[in-house]
Amino acid sequence: MSTPTTAITPAVQPTAQGTHLYVLSLFIHGYADTTLHGTITPAPGATRRDIFNQLRENAARNDKRWLKALVVFFSLEPNQL
């Protein structure tokens, strides 16, 4: 007779990710282009995609056309040497 077992998975808590440097270049044909850059501290558990979407939304805060802009360049890296 076998004894039932239960797998115990430890709860993994997302940790702080530290400050990251970002560069985001956007282009709208026949309108304009822009490059945003700066630092951001992602929330625990945030993904690269989350930050990408947040930055695009920030760019479109004053002009919604930026939401449909072509992304020419995107970089997100830990802000350390």
Secondary structure, 3 states (H helix, E strand, C coil): CCCCCCCCCCCCCCCCCCCEEEEEEEEECCCEEEEEEEEECCCCCCCHHHHHHHHHHHHCCCCHHHHHCEEEEEEEEECCC
